[in-house]
Amino acid sequence: MISVSYLHVKMKIFDNSRVFWLCSYFLYHSTTEAIRVVDGPVSVTEGDSANLHCELIETDDALEQVSWQKRTREIPENINFLVIIPPEDVRHVNGLGHRVRFIGNLTKKTGSIQLLDVSLQDEGVYTCIFTVFPSGPHQTEIRLNVRGKFGRNTKAPTTNEHFVRSEKTI
C-alpha cells in the first residue's frame, strides 16, 4: 500500500512539472512576437512630410498583408487608407492615395509609410496592422502631431481676416 501511494505522489509531481514546462514554453513563444515602433510619436509642421515607421520583429510567420488606419478629431473611428499585399501590391483606399507612399520593405517586415503635404486635419492616431499566418494580426499605434505654420492648430489668415479697418466719417 505504501508503494502505491508513493508512486501516485511521484506521478503527480511529474505531471505538474510537465504542465509547468508546457505552460512556460507556450507563454514564451506567445510573447516573443511583437511590433516595434521605430520612431514613436511623430511631430511635423503643416505642409511637411511625415514618416511613420513600424516593424514586425521576432517572427517567422508568413506576412499576409500590412494595413494602415487613421483616427482624427473629425473622424474618431479607425478608417482604412492603405493596404499592402506581398510582394508589392499597394492599394490606396478612402482618399489619401495621392499623399501616401509606402516606404517599407515587406521582406524585412517593415510597414513604413510617408505622408506628404501634411495638414492640420491629418493630426491623430495612425494604426499599423501586420496580418501574419498563422498567428493573426498584430498592431501598434503611432501618434502624429501637426504644428500649424502660423502657430499651434491655427489657420492662415484670409484676406477678410487680415486687417480690420476702422473708418470714421467727419
C-alpha positions as a printed Julia matrix, in Angstrom:
170×3 Matrix{Float64}:
   0.0     0.0     0.0
   2.83    2.39    0.77
   4.45    1.83   -2.61
   1.2     2.61   -4.48
   0.82    5.87   -2.58
   4.45    6.79   -3.21
   4.06    6.04   -6.91
   0.89    8.16   -7.06
   2.68   11.16   -5.47
   5.67   10.73   -7.78
   3.4    10.69  -10.86
   1.53   13.77   -9.61
   4.83   15.7    -9.28
   5.87   14.55  -12.75
   2.51   15.71  -14.22
   2.75   19.1   -12.5
   6.31   19.54  -13.72
   5.32   18.69  -17.27
   2.39   21.13  -17.14
   4.72   23.84  -15.81
   7.21   23.35  -18.66
   4.49   23.22  -21.31
   2.92   26.42  -19.98
   6.33   28.11  -19.84
   7.08   27.1   -23.42
   3.77   28.43  -24.78
   3.97   31.61  -22.72
   7.48   32.34  -24.01
   6.56   31.7   -27.63
   3.33   33.71  -27.45
   5.1    36.82  -26.09
   8.21   36.89  -28.28
   6.3    38.14  -31.31
   5.82   41.9   -31.26
   5.54   45.02  -33.34
   8.16   47.6   -32.68
   7.54   51.26  -33.41
  10.87   52.7   -34.5
  10.16   56.43  -34.07
   7.29   56.59  -31.59
   5.19   59.76  -31.77
   5.91   61.92  -34.82
   5.69   65.74  -34.9
   5.77   67.75  -38.13
   4.92   71.22  -39.35
   1.93   71.68  -41.62
   2.99   71.25  -45.26
   5.96   68.97  -44.47
   6.16   65.19  -44.93
   5.82   62.72  -42.05
   7.48   59.29  -41.96
   5.58   56.76  -39.86
   7.64   53.66  -39.1
   6.54   50.27  -37.87
   8.31   46.95  -37.95
   7.32   43.38  -37.1
  10.1    41.62  -35.21
  10.89   38.16  -33.88
   8.62   36.07  -36.07
   8.98   33.6   -38.88
   5.25   33.7   -39.64
   4.27   34.41  -43.26
   3.33   38.04  -43.9
  -0.13   38.19  -45.48
  -0.64   41.98  -45.55
   0.09   45.33  -43.91
  -2.81   47.72  -43.32
  -2.85   51.34  -42.18
  -5.74   53.1   -40.46
  -6.17   56.62  -39.11
  -8.33   58.21  -36.43
  -8.68   62.01  -36.1
 -10.78   64.56  -34.24
 -13.08   64.89  -37.25
 -13.37   61.1   -37.71
 -12.96   59.44  -34.28
 -13.17   55.83  -35.55
 -10.39   53.96  -37.36
 -10.63   54.3   -41.15
  -8.52   52.14  -43.51
  -6.48   54.15  -46.0
  -3.72   51.81  -47.21
  -3.36   48.04  -47.7
  -0.12   46.4   -48.88
  -0.2    42.76  -50.01
   3.08   40.97  -50.74
   5.01   41.02  -52.91
   4.27   44.65  -53.97
   0.53   45.25  -54.29
  -0.15   48.69  -52.75
  -3.84   49.62  -52.55
  -4.97   53.12  -51.57
  -8.48   53.36  -50.12
 -10.64   56.19  -48.76
  -9.0    59.12  -50.49
  -5.43   59.57  -49.18
  -3.79   57.85  -52.17
  -2.14   60.88  -53.72
  -0.45   61.82  -50.41
   0.67   58.43  -49.04
   3.73   56.48  -50.19
   4.74   53.04  -48.96
   8.44   53.27  -48.0
   8.69   49.98  -46.11
  10.26   46.68  -47.11
   7.98   43.65  -46.89
  10.85   41.13  -46.93
  12.24   42.86  -43.83
   8.71   43.13  -42.39
   8.71   46.92  -42.21
   5.43   48.64  -42.99
   6.62   52.26  -43.0
   4.79   54.99  -44.91
   5.41   58.61  -45.84
   2.53   61.09  -45.61
   3.12   64.02  -47.98
   1.98   67.64  -47.54
   0.64   67.07  -44.02
  -2.34   69.21  -43.0
  -3.77   70.01  -39.58
  -6.61   67.59  -40.35
  -4.03   64.76  -40.56
  -3.23   65.05  -36.85
  -4.35   61.95  -34.97
  -3.55   58.31  -34.31
  -2.3    56.04  -37.1
  -2.55   52.27  -36.7
  -0.15   49.9   -38.46
  -1.5    46.33  -38.67
   0.57   43.33  -39.75
  -1.51   40.28  -40.63
   0.65   37.15  -40.45
  -0.07   33.44  -40.72
  -0.71   31.53  -38.55
  -0.69   33.9   -35.55
  -3.05   36.55  -36.98
  -2.99   40.35  -36.77
  -0.52   42.4   -34.71
  -0.88   46.17  -34.48
   0.57   49.32  -32.99
  -0.49   52.95  -32.85
   1.6    55.98  -33.8
   0.55   59.48  -32.74
   1.01   62.2   -35.4
   1.2    65.77  -34.06
   0.94   68.61  -36.6
   2.12   72.15  -35.84
   0.43   74.89  -37.83
   2.59   77.22  -39.91
   1.15   80.19  -38.02
   1.09   78.63  -34.56
  -0.42   75.53  -32.99
  -3.57   74.39  -34.79
  -4.22   77.74  -36.44
  -5.12   78.57  -39.99
  -3.59   81.09  -42.34
  -5.48   84.4   -42.29
  -7.78   85.07  -45.21
  -7.92   88.48  -46.89
 -11.03   89.38  -44.88
  -9.38   88.46  -41.57
  -6.03   90.07  -42.35
  -6.88   93.66  -41.46
  -9.77   95.16  -39.58
 -10.2    98.68  -40.86
 -11.82  101.39  -38.82
 -13.43  104.15  -40.81
 -14.63  107.44  -39.38
 -16.8   109.89  -41.18
 -16.05  113.52  -40.49
